[in-house]
Amino acid sequence: MNPISHTFGAYWQDFLHLTGKASLCFAEADWQGLQQLSRARFERHDDIVGQLVASLNGSLLDWPALKTDFVESLKDHPARELALTFFNSVYARLQPGMPRPFNGRELAKVATRPYLRLPMQGNLTDVMQRVLESASLPLPIRYLANQATKLAQALKPALNPHDYPLHLDLLTEPFYRNKGCYLVGCLNTDQMAVPFAIAFLQKDGALKVDALLLQRDHLSVLFGFARSDFLSLSPAPSAQIAFLETLMPHKPHSELYNALGYYKHGKTLLVTELEDALARKGRFITAPGIPGLVMMVFTLEGQDLVFKVIRDQFGDSKKVTPQQVVERYHLVQRHDRVGRMADTQEFIDLRLPLAHFDQAPLQELLATCAGRARIEGDMLHLSHCFTERRMTPMNLALKERSGECKAILREYGHALKDIATAGIFPGDMLFKNFGVTRHGRVIFYDYDELCPLGDVTFRAIPKSEYEQDMLSAEPWYPVNEGDVFPEEFRHFLCARQDAAEVLGQEFAELFTPDFWLKAQENAKKGQLEDFFPYPQALRFPG
């Protein structure tokens, strides 16, 4: 048997096994277990590829024959696109620098229909009750008829009374993440399609409907790049993704695959999307914003993507090594990002066409990132880089969107609290290290000083015995490595008047050690807080 197809088959069964355990974790309120499943899935691909590569290394492999046999052996596999990416991963490690065998365009969508189609018969309450009864939910719904009525009442205003109802399409397998469980579907009439997501919480061993999401933007945030992946069983990933694409047509395929935990195939599709953008004559330019001391950042015109390359030398204020920077980006990849930290993709040996580079970013890369960037023929070879979703740097958004400043600052305050509640200390909290999305959310994206809360000692500034101490440029008290004084945050976060009003008053607790010490203690206990990926106004009372 082809060793690559055999190993992929075992990997896929393991992936399904881990995903299938999510419903039990949710039913038992094992929130730590859910997070561990997500991390295990993330790490399993590289672990298994590494083991296979080690066993094949040194063998004389007939790659054309292996490729042909691989395609034939998996032609009816429900996750065939993931299999092709798996082959790419093995090939890249054994044949570094060679073009990838599969580019992500080879696969036609699987014909499997991943959803259940329910006729729109009876009133809306009856329809929503059939939805709740048809799904593969992990627990019974307490007061089911009452919950169906709530959903119908929330859905009714979104429908035009003159439209003729046709049918409702429902993905019957729930999506699990954190403390939430979600059903996703689409209600169709002769005039419109209404995408929806029903959010459930576990309460005393039963399910409670918490919210109904009806706007595409709300679904887009639910499946957003700043959140951890969902665990959801699927008969065929490509069919499930195709359905989600109809609900969120503006979201890239790569991002949807990432949202379901298929990170490696998301990466394959990201490269394909990049190639498509280059075919449209897009150019690589320096990313807007203040240049980073640790990373050189550039972007591709027409693509919501930035490339981050570690510089050879850092600014004097940065007490961090390149290896520590990489470790911190890895930490975020495996951590619960709670909707406030951007997802990243790591690339080894990425080659980009020189003809598409403006001179400024190219010269800066060659001058400051020579250890990771070099010219090879007509390509720029990046031995290592990260990519992230492009956002408007917060410092620029505050300049360009004068009417939105207080809303942005308020979002920033919530972002700091959410990140702390997730057990992370951002380190460098300057506005330039946060981005503003098209939905107005503030997301952290600069991780070179990030660390777990447990690595930090939060202290209050000791009172001075002498008045002249207050005028000294140096602290009059001992400062140890890892010491952080939250009172000092106010000096650089509240310099603007509007920031002083919003952050200094509404989020004053951020400038006290007590807030951070409490978050630190909760993180130490493994306490998982509630993070709702939808507006509070959408939550049902009770």
N, C-alpha and C positions, 0 to 999 in steps of 0.2 A: 504493500500500500504506500502511496505517496506520503512521506513523513510530514509534509506541511499540511496537507488536507486532513490527515489523521489527527494532528495536534490541534488544528483549528476546530475540528469537530468536538474534541474534548474541552477546549476552551469555551466554545459556545454553550455546551451543556452546563458547564460550571457557571457561566454568566447567567443563564436562565435559573439555575438553582439558587444563586445568591439573590436574584431579583424576586423570585417566588417567595422567599422568606420574609419579604417586606410586609405582606399582609398579616403574618403572625406577629411580627414586631409591633405593628400598629395596633392590632387587637389587644396585645398585652401591655400597651403603653410603654414599650421598650424603646424609648427615643434614642438612647445611646446605641442600641443595637442597630437601628435604622442607619445612623451615621456610619457605623462600622461597616455595614453592608456596602454603602456607597464608596467608602475608601477602599474596601477590598476589591470591588469591581474595577476601580480606577487603576489599582496597582497590578491586577492580575494579568493584564495584557502584556505589559513589559516583562513581568516575571516569566511568563510562559514562553514568550518570544526569546528571551535571554537563554532559557534552558535549552530550547530547540537549537538555537544558533551554536551554543556550546557543544551540543552533540554532533552537529553537522560540520563544524569548523575543521578545515583540513581535508574534507572529503572532496573528491572530484565530482562536481555536480553538473549534470546536463540540464542547464536552466531552460532552454527552449522546450525540451521534453517534459520537464517538471511543470512548466507553465501550462502546456497543453493538457497534460493529465489532470492538473489541478482544476482547470476550468471545466473539464468534462466530468470530473468526479463530483463537483459541487453545482452543476448546472440547475438542479432542482432544489437547492438548499434555500430555506426561507430567509436566511441572512447572507445571501450570496455577496452583496456589496461589502459587507464586513469581512467576508472571507478574502476578497481581492485585496483589501487594505492590509489584512493579516499577511498575505503573501508579500506585499510591498515591504512590510516591516522586516520580515526575515531577509529578503533580498538586499535591502539597504544596508543591513549590518554585515552581510557576507560579501557584498559587491559595492563598497562605498564609492560615492561619486558617479555611479552609473544612473542613467535615467530610470525612473520607476516603471515597472512592467505594466501597471494599470493606473489610469489617470482619473478614475471616478466617473467617466462618461460612458463606460462600456455597458452599464447595466440598465436594462429597461425595467420600469417599475413592476413590481409583482402584482399579478392580477387579483390576488386575494383581497376580498373586501373586509377590512378590519372592524367594521362597525355593524351594529344591529339597526335595521330600519324599522321604525315603528310608525304605523299609520296614525294620522291625526284624526282620531275618532273620539267623539265625546267632547266634554269641555276641557279646558286647560288643566284643571285639577286632576281629572282622570288620566290625562296624558302624562303629567308629571309623576303620578303615582306609578304608572307603568314603567317609567324611566327608573324610578327607585327600586322597583321590584325586579327589573330585568338585569341590573348591573351585578357584577360579581363583588359585592361589597363584603368587607371582612367581618362586619358585625350587624346585628339587627338595628333598624331605625326605630327609636322609641316614638310613639305617637305618629306613625307613618302618614296617616291621612291628614293630620294637622300640618306636618312638614310639607306635604304635597300642595296643600292649600297656600302655604306661605310662598312657595316657589311660583305657583301660578299667579298669585297676586303681584309678585315682583316682575314676572315676565310680561304680563298683560300690557303695560304701558309701552313696551318696545315693539308691539305689533300694531299694524294698521288694521283697524276693524273691517276695512273693505277688502283686505287681501284674502285669497282663498287658501286655507291651510292644506298642505300636501303631506309631508311626512317629517319625522324627526330621526336624525342619524345619531347614534350614540356609541362611543367607544366604551364597551362594557367593562374593560379592565381598568381599575382605578389607577391614578398616579399618586405615589406616596413621596412625601418629603417633610422633614422635620416632624411637626405634630399634626400635619394636615393630610387629608385624603381628598382627591378631586375626581369628579366625573366630567368628561369633556364631550361635547356634541354640537350639533347644529340643527336648528329648527328651520324648516323650509316652507315658504309659501309661494304662490305664483308670482309674487313681486319681489321678494327679498329672502335673504338667508340670514338668520340670527345666530351667530356663534355663541356658545355659552360654556361656562364651567361652574359646577356646583361644588362648593367647598364644605367639607365635613370635619368635625372635630370629634374626638373620642371622649365621651363623658360617662363615667360610671359603667363601663362595659357595654355601652351602646353608642350609636352614631347620632350626632346632632347636626342638622344643616346650619351652617354658620353664615353663608353668603351665596349670592348668585351673581356671577360676573357675566355681563352681556356686551361690553364694549371690546372691540378688537385690541385697543390699547391696554386694557386690563389683562387680557389674555397674553399679550406680548410681554408685559412685565412679569406675569406669572411664570412664563417660560424664558425669562430674561437671562442675559449673560452674566449678571452679578449674583445669580443664585446657584445653589448646588443642584446637582442633577436629580431628576425624578427616578424612582424605581417603578417600572410598569411593564408587565408582561405583554408581549406582542406576538401574534402569529407570524408576522413578517415586518421587520422594522421599516422597510421602504414604504410599505402600504400604510403603516401608522403615520409615518412622516408625511406622506402625500396627503393624508386627511388633515393633519395639523396645518399643512401649508395652505389649504383652502380657507382655514380660519384666520391665519396670520400670513397673508400673501407677501408682506414686505419683509418678513424675517428670513435671513439667508438659510439655505439648507444646512450649511455647516453648523449654524447655531442651534437648529432644531435637533440635529444628531447629538450635539454636545449636551443639550438639555435632558436627553434621555440616557446619558451615560456612555454613548458611543463615541468617546473622545477621539480615538484614532481615525475613525472614518470622518468625523467632523474635520479633522486636520487635513485629510486627503481632499475633502471638498473645499476647504479653505484655499488650498493651493490651486484647485481648479477654478475657483472664483477669482483668484488673483490672476491666473492666466487669461481669463475672459476680460478682466479689466485692462490688462496689458494689450490685448488685441484691439481694444478701443482706444489705443494710443495714450493711455494714462501715464503720468510721469511721477517719479519719486521726488518728493520735495521735503524740506525740513518741516517737521510738525509745528503748528502754532504753539505759542506759549514760551515760558522762560526755559532756556536750555538747562537740562539736568546736570548735576555734578558727577553722577554715577553712570547714567545711561545717555547715549546719543539716540534721539528719537526722530524717525522720519515716517512719512506716510505716502500713500499712493492716491493721487487725485481720483476722485470718483469712487473711492472705496472706503468704507467705514472701518479702517484698520490702521494701526500704527505698529511699527517695527522698533524694538528696543534692543540696542546693542551695548554691552558693558564696555565702558571706556578703559583704556590701559592704565590711566592714573586718575585718581579722584581728587576733588577739592580738599583743602586742608581740614575743613570742618567735618569731613566724613571719616569716621573711625570704623570702617567696615572693609572687609576683604571681598574680592570678586566671588569667592566660594560662598561666603556668608550671604551675599546678594542672591545667588542662585538658590541657596537653601531656603531663603525667605519666600522666593517666588514658588518654590515647591510646596512650602507650607500652605500658601494660599490655595494652590491647586487642590490640596487634599482636605482643606478646612471648610466648614460651613460658612459660606460667604454672606449669608443673611441679607442678600439684596444690596449690599453696600461695598463689595469688593469685586473688581472686574476679573473675569476669567482670563486666563492666559493660555497660549499654546507655545510650547518650546520646540525650536527647530535646531537640528544639528545638520551642518553642511547644506545650507540653503543657498541656491544660486539664482541671482536676479540679473536681467539683461542691462548692461551698462548704458545702452542707447536710450533707456528710459529714465536715466538719472539726470537731474539738474546738477550743475557743477558744485553748488554750495554743500548739499548733503554728502555728495561723493567725496569731496575734498576733506570734509570734516571726519567722515568715517575713516578714510585712509590715514589721516593725521592723528586722530585721537583713539581709534579702535583698531590699530594695526595688528594687534594680537588676535583679532577675530574677523578682520575684513581684509581681503586682498583681491587683486584683479587676476583673473585667469582667462586669457583670451578676450572674448567679448562679454564675459560675465563677471559680476561681482560675487565672490564667494564669501559667505558669512558662515564661519565655522560654528557659531552659536548665537542665537538671538531668541527673543520672545516676541510674540504678537499679542495685541490687546485690541479690544473694540475702541474706535476713536470717539472721543467726546470733546465737548468744549471745555478747556481748562477753566476752573471756577474763577480764577482771578480775571480772566478775559470776559467771562459771562457777566461778572459784576460791573465791568466797564461798559459792555455793549448792551446790556438789558437793564437800563436804569429803573424801569417800572417793576422789575421782578426781583430786585436785590433782596428785599426782606424775605420773600418766599424762598429764595436760594439759600440765604443764611439760615433760615429756619430748617430747611432740608439738611444743611450741613450739620447743624446741631443734633438733629435726629440721627444722622449718619454716624457721628462720633459715639453717641449713646449705643446705637445698635452694634457697632464694631466692638465696643468695650463689653457689652453684654454677651457677645460671642466669644469672649475670652482673649481678645487681641488688643494690643496697644499699637496704634499706628506709628508712633515715633515722631516723624516729621509731619506736623498737622497744618502746615502752611496751605493756604487756599490753592496754590499752584499744583499741589499734589492730588487734588480732587477734580473730578470732571462732572459736567452737567449733561444729562442725556436729553434726547428730544422729548421725553416725557416729563422733564423737569426734575428728575431725581438726581441727587448728588451721590457720586460713587468714588470711592478711594481707588487710586491706581498706581501709586508709587510705593513700592514695598521694601526699599533698601534699608530702612530703619525700623521696619515692623518687627514685632516679637510677641510671643505669648505674654499675657498679663503677669503670669507667675515669674517672669524673668525680671520684673521691675520692682523697685522699692519706692512706694509713693510716700512722700513726707510733706509735712507742713514746714514752712519757713520759720525757723526759730525766732523768737522775739529778740531784738537787739538790746543790749544793756547800755549802749552808748549811741548818742544821736549821730555822731560822725560816721558810724558804720553804715547808715542809710545812704550816705553820699559816696561810699566806696565803689569803685568799678569791679572789685572782686568780692565774692561772698565772705561774710564774717563768720561763717559756720562751716564745718567740714562737709565735703561732698564726696561720696564714694561712687565708684562705678555702678551704674544701674539705678542711681537715685534720680527720682523725678519729682519736681515740685509743681503740682497743678496750678498753684496760685500764679506762677509765672506765665501760664498760657494766656492770661488776660492781656498781657502787654503786647503780644503780637497778633492775637486774634481779635481784639477789640479796638484796634487803632482807628478804624472807620467809625463814624458816628452811628450809622445804621447797625453795624456789627455790635457796638457797645449796647445799643438798645435791644437787639434781638438776642445775641449770645450772652451779653453781660447780665441781662435781666431774666429772660425766659429760660436760659440754660446755665444759670449761675452755678448749679451743682457741679458742672464740668470743671470748675476752677477750685474745687475743694478735694482734699485727699479722701474724704469720706466716700464720695461717689465711686472712685476708682478702687478703693480698698474693698467696698462691698461687691463690686463686679469681680474683683480678684478672688474673693472668698467664694462667690457663687461658681466661678469657673473651676476652682479647686475641688468643689464638691461634685463637679460634673453636672450641675444644674442647667438644664436646657430651658431657655426662656421661650415665650410665645413670640413668633415673628409672622405677621400676617402679610402676605404678598398682595394685598389689595387694600383699598381705602377703608378706613374705619366706618365711614358712612354706609358702606355696602353690607355691613354685618347685621344680621337679624337680631332683634332684641331678645333677651332671655337666654 
